[in-house]
């Protein structure tokens, strides 16, 4: 599938001229980020019909990656320099941050609300002798009624 942003759009956002290796890496980053956008968002088949913000997010993440491909952060105190990344296994790859992932999911209509089937496990509650059912308005399956005087529910 075609990427959500063009290589020329990415070049316009960078403040240096890309060499051959950087050009190859930038094009791959646009492809990778477009794939991730489809994963986190929706499988928009035609990039021109996807929301404008998808293109903006892909370009923003690609620019961030091109400026700092290894995800380094440095701190210098005196003659000691530390370099680290809090990206974990995402360091060194084009990726979206958590806010960008949330935005992609929101544009796709995906929700974090899930429903899952459940079933009883372990010892089951025994039905009491006084258990019965009551009719439901409009017909249909009757509703159970527990008539235990010690613990009605």
C-alpha positions as CSV (number, residue, x, y, z in Angstrom):
1,X,0.0,0.0,0.0
2,X,1.1,3.5,-0.6
3,X,2.5,5.6,2.3
4,X,0.4,8.3,3.8
5,X,3.0,11.0,3.1
6,X,5.4,11.5,0.2
7,X,9.2,11.6,0.4
8,X,9.1,15.2,-0.9
9,X,6.8,16.2,1.9
10,X,9.3,14.7,4.4
11,X,12.3,16.5,2.7
12,X,10.4,19.8,3.1
13,X,10.3,19.3,6.9
14,X,14.0,18.5,7.3
15,X,16.6,21.2,7.5
16,X,19.4,19.4,5.6
17,X,19.9,17.7,2.3
18,X,19.7,13.9,2.5
19,X,22.4,11.7,1.1
20,X,21.7,8.4,-0.6
21,X,21.7,6.4,2.6
22,X,19.4,8.9,4.4
23,X,17.1,8.9,1.4
24,X,16.8,5.1,1.5
25,X,16.2,5.2,5.3
26,X,13.6,8.0,5.0
27,X,11.6,6.2,2.4
28,X,11.6,3.0,4.5
29,X,10.5,5.0,7.6
30,X,7.5,6.4,5.7
31,X,6.5,2.9,4.6
32,X,7.0,1.5,8.1
33,X,5.1,4.4,9.8
34,X,2.3,4.1,7.3
35,X,2.0,0.4,8.1
36,X,1.9,1.2,11.8
37,X,-0.7,3.9,11.2
38,X,-2.9,1.3,9.5
39,X,-2.4,-1.1,12.4
40,X,-3.2,1.4,15.1
41,X,-5.8,3.3,13.1
42,X,-7.7,1.9,10.2
43,X,-6.6,0.1,7.0
44,X,-7.3,3.2,4.9
45,X,-6.7,1.7,1.4
46,X,-6.4,5.1,-0.3
47,X,-4.0,7.5,1.5
48,X,-5.7,10.5,-0.1
49,X,-9.0,9.6,1.6
50,X,-7.5,9.2,5.1
51,X,-7.9,12.0,7.6
52,X,-5.3,14.8,7.2
53,X,-4.0,14.2,10.7
54,X,-2.8,10.7,9.7
55,X,-0.4,12.2,7.2
56,X,0.6,14.8,9.8
57,X,1.4,12.1,12.4
58,X,3.3,10.0,9.9
59,X,5.4,13.0,8.8
60,X,6.0,14.1,12.4
61,X,7.2,10.6,13.5
62,X,9.4,10.3,10.4
63,X,11.0,13.7,11.0
64,X,11.6,12.7,14.7
65,X,13.2,9.5,13.5
66,X,15.4,11.1,10.9
67,X,16.7,13.7,13.4
68,X,17.5,11.1,16.0
69,X,17.4,7.6,14.6
70,X,18.9,5.9,17.6
71,X,16.7,7.7,20.1
72,X,19.6,9.1,22.1
73,X,19.3,11.5,25.0
74,X,22.4,13.0,26.5
75,X,23.2,14.6,29.8
76,X,26.6,16.1,30.6
77,X,27.8,17.0,34.0
78,X,31.4,18.1,34.2
79,X,33.6,15.7,32.4
80,X,31.0,12.9,32.5
81,X,28.6,12.3,29.7
82,X,25.7,9.8,29.8
83,X,23.7,8.7,26.8
84,X,20.5,6.7,27.2
85,X,17.1,6.1,25.7
86,X,13.8,5.3,27.4
87,X,12.4,3.8,24.2
88,X,13.4,0.3,25.1
89,X,13.1,-2.0,22.1
90,X,11.6,0.8,20.0
91,X,15.0,2.7,19.9
92,X,16.5,2.6,16.5
93,X,13.2,2.2,14.6
94,X,10.6,4.6,13.3
95,X,7.6,4.5,15.8
96,X,4.7,6.5,17.1
97,X,4.6,7.7,20.7
98,X,1.7,6.9,23.0
99,X,-0.2,10.2,22.2
100,X,0.1,9.5,18.5
101,X,-1.2,6.0,18.9
102,X,-4.2,7.3,20.9
103,X,-4.9,9.8,18.1
104,X,-4.8,7.2,15.4
105,X,-7.1,4.9,17.4
106,X,-9.6,7.8,17.9
107,X,-9.7,8.6,14.2
108,X,-10.4,5.0,13.4
109,X,-13.3,4.7,15.8
110,X,-11.5,2.1,17.8
111,X,-12.2,2.1,21.5
112,X,-10.3,0.9,24.4
113,X,-13.6,-0.4,25.9
114,X,-13.7,-4.2,25.4
115,X,-16.3,-6.8,26.1
116,X,-15.3,-10.3,26.9
117,X,-17.3,-13.5,27.5
118,X,-17.1,-14.7,31.1
119,X,-18.0,-18.0,32.7
120,X,-18.2,-19.1,36.3
121,X,-15.2,-20.9,37.6
122,X,-14.7,-22.9,40.8
123,X,-17.5,-23.9,43.1
124,X,-20.9,-22.9,41.8
125,X,-23.6,-21.3,43.9
126,X,-26.4,-23.8,44.5
127,X,-29.9,-22.9,43.7
128,X,-32.1,-22.6,46.7
129,X,-35.4,-24.4,47.0
130,X,-37.2,-21.1,46.9
131,X,-35.8,-20.1,43.6
132,X,-38.3,-19.3,40.9
133,X,-38.9,-17.0,38.0
134,X,-41.0,-14.0,37.3
135,X,-42.5,-13.0,34.0
136,X,-40.8,-10.3,31.9
137,X,-42.7,-7.4,30.3
138,X,-43.2,-8.0,26.6
139,X,-42.7,-11.7,26.9
140,X,-39.4,-13.6,26.5
141,X,-37.3,-15.6,28.9
142,X,-38.4,-15.2,32.5
143,X,-36.2,-13.5,35.1
144,X,-34.9,-15.6,38.1
145,X,-36.2,-14.6,41.5
146,X,-34.3,-15.8,44.6
147,X,-36.5,-16.0,47.6
148,X,-34.0,-16.9,50.3
149,X,-35.1,-15.1,53.4
150,X,-31.5,-14.9,54.8
151,X,-29.9,-13.5,51.7
152,X,-32.2,-12.6,48.9
153,X,-29.4,-11.8,46.5
